Amino acid sequence: LITFSQKEKVKAALQDINKAPDFTLKTVNDSSYTLSKMEGTVVLINFWATWCGPCRMEIPEFNQLYKSYHEKGFEILGVSISDNKKQLKNFSKSFAVDYPLLHGSARDLNKIMKDYGGVYAVPSTFLIGKKGSIIWKYPGAILKDYDPQTFATLVYEIEKELKELVKSGSNVE
């Protein structure tokens, strides 16, 4: 026989199964982002690298998504898997990136990539819902012109989750 407290523990464990693993990383301007502190916001986490061609091709489309949805409670975090602060700063001088680019130590990044189920290839993208759960993920480049279906699915998932924000009456500043 299972006791009530055991039942509650099982329920809690299952509830957390889609919870996005928490992390804190710094931007090139030394501010930091902690995922768990962003609950109430829809967050797109994009694992990428400056040397990755398809990753660079995603940037203009992510900039567009950022412009369209940021004020409605949407954030994009570009998590560089291998670039240091200086490399990211130099990259930002020649590429317009409207959203935060994050970096960390190799050890921290290896842990984060492992926590996210093993990010073995870049780009890899995870969409985190307002309650901190992974609601959609995609291994590979999300490019409107090459794969309009995947891009449309991403936009749909963002809009659906932002509507939930409005419906639930959360006030996102």
C-alpha positions, 0 to 999 in steps of 0.5 A, a space after each residue: 500500500 502507498 501512503 499519501 506522502 509517498 503518492 505526493 512525492 511521486 506526483 512531485 517527481 513526475 511534475 518536475 520531469 519536464 522542468 527546464 534545468 536551472 542555470 546561471 550564465 553571464 552576458 558579455 556586459 557581465 549581467 547574469 541570467 538565472 533561468 529559475 528567476 525567469 518564471 512567468 516569461 516564455 524563454 527560448 534557449 538557443 545553444 549555439 557557437 560563433 563558428 557554426 554557420 547554421 547558428 549564424 543563419 538563425 540570428 536574423 530570424 531570432 531577432 525578428 521573433 525577439 522584436 515581435 514578442 519581447 514586450 509580451 513576455 518573451 525572452 531569447 537566451 543565446 547560450 554559446 557552447 564554446 565562445 568566451 566573453 571576448 569572442 562574443 563581444 567581437 562577434 557582436 561587433 559584426 553581427 547584430 544580435 538583439 537578445 542576450 548572448 551568454 557564456 560560461 566556463 567549459 565545466 558549467 556549459 558541459 553540465 548545462 548541455 548534459 542537463 538538457 539531455 545531452 546537447 551534442 550538436 548546435 544549434 539546439 533550441 528549447 522553448 521554456 514555458 512560463 511555469 519553467 517546463 520545456 514545452 518544445 525542443 528542436 535539434 538543428 537550425 530553425 530557418 523560415 526559408 528552409 523549413 517553414 513548417 518548423 519555424 511556423 510550429 515555433 511561432 505557434 508554440 510561442 504565441 500559444 504560451 504567451 496567450 496562456 500568460 494573458 489568460 491567466 492574468 499574470 502581469 508581466 513587466 
